[in-house]
């Protein structure tokens, strides 16, 4: 199975409109839609302290560097899937 990543718009009537044409042979395809969700960040909120039964896990999680603000989880997922499936 070949994978393509494209941008598209869903109009008011629910039709999917692709931003660019596809150079593919006609046929049935499987479509996966990823819709961005608004995110809210609260900078004043302190991270919750959790109790861990395993000391190594506690040390690992408490000393891990924070996620950078420009980290794109969707892009990281896409990169992982490309590597996993040799795309």
N, CA, C and O atoms as a GROMACS GRO file, in nm:
protein
  348
    1UNK      N    1   0.085  -0.117   0.000
    1UNK     CA    2   0.000   0.000   0.000
    1UNK      C    3   0.090   0.124   0.000
    1UNK      O    4   0.185   0.132   0.078
    2UNK      N    5   0.059   0.218  -0.086
    2UNK     CA    6   0.133   0.343  -0.098
    2UNK      C    7   0.065   0.448  -0.011
    2UNK      O    8  -0.058   0.452  -0.004
    3UNK      N    9   0.142   0.533   0.055
    3UNK     CA   10   0.086   0.637   0.141
    3UNK      C   11   0.119   0.775   0.083
    3UNK      O   12   0.229   0.798   0.034
    4UNK      N   13   0.023   0.865   0.090
    4UNK     CA   14   0.039   1.004   0.049
    4UNK      C   15  -0.007   1.092   0.162
    4UNK      O   16  -0.104   1.061   0.231
    5UNK      N   17   0.062   1.203   0.181
    5UNK     CA   18   0.019   1.301   0.282
    5UNK      C   19  -0.015   1.429   0.207
    5UNK      O   20   0.070   1.488   0.140
    6UNK      N   21  -0.140   1.472   0.218
    6UNK     CA   22  -0.190   1.589   0.147
    6UNK      C   23  -0.269   1.678   0.242
    6UNK      O   24  -0.314   1.635   0.348
    7UNK      N   25  -0.285   1.802   0.201
    7UNK     CA   26  -0.371   1.895   0.273
    7UNK      C   27  -0.505   1.900   0.199
    7UNK      O   28  -0.508   1.892   0.076
    8UNK      N   29  -0.613   1.912   0.273
    8UNK     CA   30  -0.746   1.918   0.212
    8UNK      C   31  -0.837   2.002   0.299
    8UNK      O   32  -0.803   2.040   0.411
    9UNK      N   33  -0.955   2.031   0.245
    9UNK     CA   34  -1.055   2.111   0.316
    9UNK      C   35  -1.188   2.035   0.308
    9UNK      O   36  -1.220   1.976   0.206
   10UNK      N   37  -1.263   2.038   0.417
   10UNK     CA   38  -1.398   1.984   0.416
   10UNK      C   39  -1.492   2.103   0.409
   10UNK      O   40  -1.490   2.189   0.497
   11UNK      N   41  -1.574   2.108   0.303
   11UNK     CA   42  -1.664   2.222   0.287
   11UNK      C   43  -1.791   2.204   0.371
   11UNK      O   44  -1.806   2.105   0.441
   12UNK      N   45  -1.882   2.303   0.362
   12UNK     CA   46  -2.003   2.303   0.445
   12UNK      C   47  -2.092   2.181   0.421
   12UNK      O   48  -2.163   2.138   0.512
   13UNK      N   49  -2.089   2.126   0.299
   13UNK     CA   50  -2.173   2.011   0.268
   13UNK      C   51  -2.105   1.878   0.302
   13UNK      O   52  -2.162   1.772   0.279
   14UNK      N   53  -1.984   1.884   0.357
   14UNK     CA   54  -1.914   1.762   0.399
   14UNK      C   55  -1.827   1.699   0.292
   14UNK      O   56  -1.778   1.587   0.311
   15UNK      N   57  -1.807   1.768   0.180
   15UNK     CA   58  -1.722   1.714   0.073
   15UNK      C   59  -1.575   1.742   0.103
   15UNK      O   60  -1.541   1.850   0.153
   16UNK      N   61  -1.490   1.646   0.073
   16UNK     CA   62  -1.346   1.661   0.091
   16UNK      C   63  -1.286   1.719  -0.036
   16UNK      O   64  -1.302   1.661  -0.144
   17UNK      N   65  -1.218   1.833  -0.026
   17UNK     CA   66  -1.159   1.900  -0.141
   17UNK      C   67  -1.008   1.901  -0.122
   17UNK      O   68  -0.956   1.961  -0.028
   18UNK      N   69  -0.937   1.832  -0.213
   18UNK     CA   70  -0.791   1.825  -0.207
   18UNK      C   71  -0.731   1.953  -0.260
   18UNK      O   72  -0.782   2.011  -0.356
   19UNK      N   73  -0.619   1.999  -0.199
   19UNK     CA   74  -0.553   2.121  -0.241
   19UNK      C   75  -0.472   2.103  -0.368
   19UNK      O   76  -0.443   2.201  -0.438
   20UNK      N   77  -0.434   1.979  -0.401
   20UNK     CA   78  -0.354   1.954  -0.520
   20UNK      C   79  -0.401   1.824  -0.587
   20UNK      O   80  -0.453   1.735  -0.519
   21UNK      N   81  -0.385   1.813  -0.718
   21UNK     CA   82  -0.430   1.691  -0.787
   21UNK      C   83  -0.336   1.574  -0.757
   21UNK      O   84  -0.218   1.593  -0.727
   22UNK      N   85  -0.390   1.454  -0.765
   22UNK     CA   86  -0.313   1.332  -0.742
   22UNK      C   87  -0.277   1.268  -0.875
   22UNK      O   88  -0.360   1.262  -0.966
   23UNK      N   89  -0.155   1.221  -0.886
   23UNK     CA   90  -0.111   1.151  -1.005
   23UNK      C   91  -0.119   1.001  -0.975
   23UNK      O   92  -0.018   0.936  -0.949
   24UNK      N   93  -0.242   0.948  -0.978
   24UNK     CA   94  -0.266   0.809  -0.943
   24UNK      C   95  -0.357   0.746  -1.047
   24UNK      O   96  -0.429   0.814  -1.119
   25UNK      N   97  -0.352   0.613  -1.052
   25UNK     CA   98  -0.447   0.543  -1.137
   25UNK      C   99  -0.582   0.540  -1.066
   25UNK      O  100  -0.586   0.530  -0.944
   26UNK      N  101  -0.691   0.550  -1.140
   26UNK     CA  102  -0.824   0.546  -1.078
   26UNK      C  103  -0.847   0.413  -1.007
   26UNK      O  104  -0.804   0.308  -1.053
   27UNK      N  105  -0.916   0.419  -0.895
   27UNK     CA  106  -0.948   0.299  -0.820
   27UNK      C  107  -0.992   0.334  -0.680
   27UNK      O  108  -0.997   0.451  -0.642
   28UNK      N  109  -1.023   0.232  -0.605
   28UNK     CA  110  -1.070   0.249  -0.468
   28UNK      C  111  -0.949   0.281  -0.377
   28UNK      O  112  -0.843   0.222  -0.393
   29UNK      N  113  -0.967   0.373  -0.284
   29UNK     CA  114  -0.861   0.412  -0.190
   29UNK      C  115  -0.915   0.412  -0.048
   29UNK      O  116  -1.036   0.415  -0.027
   30UNK      N  117  -0.826   0.408   0.047
   30UNK     CA  118  -0.862   0.418   0.188
   30UNK      C  119  -0.817   0.556   0.235
   30UNK      O  120  -0.704   0.597   0.209
   31UNK      N  121  -0.905   0.628   0.304
   31UNK     CA  122  -0.876   0.764   0.347
   31UNK      C  123  -0.873   0.770   0.499
   31UNK      O  124  -0.964   0.721   0.566
   32UNK      N  125  -0.767   0.830   0.552
   32UNK     CA  126  -0.756   0.855   0.696
   32UNK      C  127  -0.751   1.007   0.713
   32UNK      O  128  -0.667   1.073   0.652
   33UNK      N  129  -0.840   1.060   0.794
   33UNK     CA  130  -0.847   1.205   0.814
   33UNK      C  131  -0.797   1.240   0.953
   33UNK      O  132  -0.846   1.185   1.052
   34UNK      N  133  -0.700   1.331   0.960
   34UNK     CA  134  -0.648   1.381   1.087
   34UNK      C  135  -0.688   1.528   1.097
   34UNK      O  136  -0.639   1.611   1.021
   35UNK      N  137  -0.776   1.558   1.189
   35UNK     CA  138  -0.824   1.695   1.205
   35UNK      C  139  -0.754   1.759   1.324
   35UNK      O  140  -0.758   1.704   1.435
   36UNK      N  141  -0.689   1.874   1.304
   36UNK     CA  142  -0.624   1.940   1.417
   36UNK      C  143  -0.726   1.987   1.520
   36UNK      O  144  -0.836   2.030   1.486
   37UNK      N  145  -0.688   1.977   1.645
   37UNK     CA  146  -0.774   2.024   1.753
   37UNK      C  147  -0.708   2.142   1.821
   37UNK      O  148  -0.585   2.146   1.833
   38UNK      N  149  -0.786   2.238   1.866
   38UNK     CA  150  -0.726   2.352   1.935
   38UNK      C  151  -0.665   2.307   2.068
   38UNK      O  152  -0.723   2.227   2.141
   39UNK      N  153  -0.548   2.360   2.096
   39UNK     CA  154  -0.481   2.326   2.220
   39UNK      C  155  -0.472   2.449   2.308
   39UNK      O  156  -0.452   2.560   2.260
   40UNK      N  157  -0.488   2.428   2.435
   40UNK     CA  158  -0.473   2.537   2.531
   40UNK      C  159  -0.356   2.502   2.622
   40UNK      O  160  -0.342   2.389   2.668
   41UNK      N  161  -0.273   2.600   2.647
   41UNK     CA  162  -0.158   2.579   2.734
   41UNK      C  163  -0.170   2.671   2.854
   41UNK      O  164  -0.203   2.789   2.843
   42UNK      N  165  -0.143   2.615   2.967
   42UNK     CA  166  -0.142   2.693   3.090
   42UNK      C  167   0.001   2.692   3.143
   42UNK      O  168   0.048   2.590   3.194
   43UNK      N  169   0.068   2.804   3.130
   43UNK     CA  170   0.208   2.810   3.169
   43UNK      C  171   0.226   2.822   3.320
   43UNK      O  172   0.332   2.787   3.372
   44UNK      N  173   0.126   2.871   3.389
   44UNK     CA  174   0.140   2.891   3.533
   44UNK      C  175   0.116   2.763   3.612
   44UNK      O  176   0.144   2.758   3.732
   45UNK      N  177   0.063   2.661   3.547
   45UNK     CA  178   0.030   2.538   3.617
   45UNK      C  179   0.156   2.453   3.638
   45UNK      O  180   0.230   2.426   3.544
   46UNK      N  181   0.178   2.410   3.760
   46UNK     CA  182   0.292   2.326   3.793
   46UNK      C  183   0.259   2.181   3.760
   46UNK      O  184   0.144   2.140   3.776
   47UNK      N  185   0.358   2.104   3.714
   47UNK     CA  186   0.331   1.963   3.686
   47UNK      C  187   0.296   1.889   3.815
   47UNK      O  188   0.349   1.919   3.922
   48UNK      N  189   0.207   1.792   3.803
   48UNK     CA  190   0.163   1.716   3.919
   48UNK      C  191   0.273   1.622   3.966
   48UNK      O  192   0.342   1.560   3.884
   49UNK      N  193   0.290   1.612   4.094
   49UNK     CA  194   0.383   1.516   4.151
   49UNK      C  195   0.312   1.383   4.165
   49UNK      O  196   0.203   1.376   4.221
   50UNK      N  197   0.373   1.279   4.115
   50UNK     CA  198   0.313   1.147   4.122
   50UNK      C  199   0.400   1.056   4.208
   50UNK      O  200   0.520   1.077   4.222
   51UNK      N  201   0.337   0.958   4.263
   51UNK     CA  202   0.408   0.859   4.342
   51UNK      C  203   0.441   0.741   4.252
   51UNK      O  204   0.353   0.691   4.182
   52UNK      N  205   0.565   0.696   4.254
   52UNK     CA  206   0.610   0.584   4.173
   52UNK      C  207   0.658   0.472   4.264
   52UNK      O  208   0.724   0.495   4.365
   53UNK      N  209   0.624   0.350   4.225
   53UNK     CA  210   0.669   0.234   4.301
   53UNK      C  211   0.812   0.195   4.264
   53UNK      O  212   0.884   0.138   4.347
   54UNK      N  213   0.854   0.225   4.140
   54UNK     CA  214   0.987   0.189   4.093
   54UNK      C  215   1.073   0.315   4.092
   54UNK      O  216   1.040   0.413   4.025
   55UNK      N  217   1.182   0.312   4.165
   55UNK     CA  218   1.269   0.429   4.179
   55UNK      C  219   1.331   0.468   4.045
   55UNK      O  220   1.343   0.587   4.016
   56UNK      N  221   1.369   0.371   3.964
   56UNK     CA  222   1.431   0.402   3.834
   56UNK      C  223   1.333   0.478   3.745
   56UNK      O  224   1.373   0.572   3.675
   57UNK      N  225   1.206   0.439   3.746
   57UNK     CA  226   1.105   0.508   3.667
   57UNK      C  227   1.086   0.651   3.719
   57UNK      O  228   1.072   0.744   3.641
   58UNK      N  229   1.086   0.666   3.850
   58UNK     CA  230   1.071   0.798   3.910
   58UNK      C  231   1.185   0.889   3.867
   58UNK      O  232   1.162   1.004   3.828
   59UNK      N  233   1.308   0.839   3.874
   59UNK     CA  234   1.423   0.920   3.835
   59UNK      C  235   1.418   0.956   3.687
   59UNK      O  236   1.447   1.070   3.650
   60UNK      N  237   1.380   0.860   3.604
   60UNK     CA  238   1.374   0.884   3.460
   60UNK      C  239   1.272   0.992   3.426
   60UNK      O  240   1.302   1.084   3.351
   61UNK      N  241   1.152   0.981   3.481
   61UNK     CA  242   1.045   1.075   3.447
   61UNK      C  243   1.065   1.213   3.509
   61UNK      O  244   1.030   1.314   3.448
   62UNK      N  245   1.120   1.219   3.628
   62UNK     CA  246   1.139   1.350   3.692
   62UNK      C  247   1.257   1.426   3.632
   62UNK      O  248   1.259   1.549   3.637
   63UNK      N  249   1.356   1.354   3.577
   63UNK     CA  250   1.474   1.421   3.523
   63UNK      C  251   1.471   1.435   3.371
   63UNK      O  252   1.565   1.487   3.312
   64UNK      N  253   1.364   1.391   3.308
   64UNK     CA  254   1.352   1.403   3.163
   64UNK      C  255   1.335   1.549   3.124
   64UNK      O  256   1.265   1.624   3.193
   65UNK      N  257   1.399   1.591   3.014
   65UNK     CA  258   1.382   1.731   2.972
   65UNK      C  259   1.239   1.756   2.924
   65UNK      O  260   1.175   1.664   2.872
   66UNK      N  261   1.189   1.877   2.942
   66UNK     CA  262   1.051   1.905   2.898
   66UNK      C  263   1.042   1.902   2.745
   66UNK      O  264   1.142   1.921   2.675
   67UNK      N  265   0.922   1.880   2.696
   67UNK     CA  266   0.898   1.878   2.552
   67UNK      C  267   0.910   2.021   2.499
   67UNK      O  268   0.851   2.112   2.558
   68UNK      N  269   0.984   2.042   2.390
   68UNK     CA  270   0.997   2.178   2.337
   68UNK      C  271   0.863   2.231   2.289
   68UNK      O  272   0.778   2.154   2.244
   69UNK      N  273   0.842   2.363   2.297
   69UNK     CA  274   0.711   2.420   2.259
   69UNK      C  275   0.680   2.404   2.110
   69UNK      O  276   0.563   2.406   2.072
   70UNK      N  277   0.782   2.388   2.025
   70UNK     CA  278   0.756   2.373   1.882
   70UNK      C  279   0.750   2.227   1.838
   70UNK      O  280   0.757   2.199   1.718
   71UNK      N  281   0.737   2.134   1.932
   71UNK     CA  282   0.728   1.991   1.900
   71UNK      C  283   0.594   1.961   1.834
   71UNK      O  284   0.489   1.996   1.888
   72UNK      N  285   0.598   1.897   1.718
   72UNK     CA  286   0.477   1.862   1.644
   72UNK      C  287   0.458   1.711   1.654
   72UNK      O  288   0.529   1.634   1.588
   73UNK      N  289   0.363   1.668   1.734
   73UNK     CA  290   0.339   1.526   1.756
   73UNK      C  291   0.295   1.457   1.628
   73UNK      O  292   0.335   1.343   1.602
   74UNK      N  293   0.213   1.524   1.548
   74UNK     CA  294   0.166   1.464   1.423
   74UNK      C  295   0.281   1.441   1.326
   74UNK      O  296   0.285   1.338   1.258
   75UNK      N  297   0.374   1.535   1.319
   75UNK     CA  298   0.489   1.519   1.231
   75UNK      C  299   0.578   1.405   1.281
   75UNK      O  300   0.631   1.329   1.201
   76UNK      N  301   0.593   1.392   1.413
   76UNK     CA  302   0.672   1.283   1.469
   76UNK      C  303   0.608   1.148   1.437
   76UNK      O  304   0.678   1.052   1.406
   77UNK      N  305   0.475   1.140   1.446
   77UNK     CA  306   0.405   1.016   1.410
   77UNK      C  307   0.427   0.982   1.264
   77UNK      O  308   0.453   0.867   1.230
   78UNK      N  309   0.416   1.082   1.177
   78UNK     CA  310   0.433   1.061   1.034
   78UNK      C  311   0.575   1.011   1.005
   78UNK      O  312   0.592   0.918   0.926
   79UNK      N  313   0.676   1.072   1.067
   79UNK     CA  314   0.815   1.030   1.047
   79UNK      C  315   0.834   0.885   1.093
   79UNK      O  316   0.902   0.807   1.027
   80UNK      N  317   0.775   0.850   1.206
   80UNK     CA  318   0.784   0.713   1.257
   80UNK      C  319   0.721   0.614   1.159
   80UNK      O  320   0.779   0.509   1.130
   81UNK      N  321   0.601   0.647   1.109
   81UNK     CA  322   0.533   0.557   1.016
   81UNK      C  323   0.608   0.543   0.885
   81UNK      O  324   0.613   0.434   0.828
   82UNK      N  325   0.668   0.652   0.835
   82UNK     CA  326   0.746   0.644   0.712
   82UNK      C  327   0.864   0.549   0.731
   82UNK      O  328   0.894   0.467   0.643
   83UNK      N  329   0.933   0.560   0.846
   83UNK     CA  330   1.047   0.474   0.873
   83UNK      C  331   1.005   0.330   0.892
   83UNK      O  332   1.070   0.238   0.842
   84UNK      N  333   0.896   0.308   0.965
   84UNK     CA  334   0.848   0.173   0.994
   84UNK      C  335   0.807   0.099   0.867
   84UNK      O  336   0.837  -0.020   0.852
   85UNK      N  337   0.738   0.169   0.777
   85UNK     CA  338   0.684   0.104   0.658
   85UNK      C  339   0.768   0.132   0.533
   85UNK      O  340   0.723   0.105   0.421
   86UNK      N  341   0.888   0.186   0.551
   86UNK     CA  342   0.980   0.213   0.440
   86UNK      C  343   0.913   0.296   0.330
   86UNK      O  344   0.920   0.262   0.212
   87UNK      N  345   0.850   0.406   0.370
   87UNK     CA  346   0.782   0.492   0.272
   87UNK      C  347   0.877   0.597   0.218
   87UNK      O  348   0.838   0.678   0.134
   0.00000   0.00000   0.00000
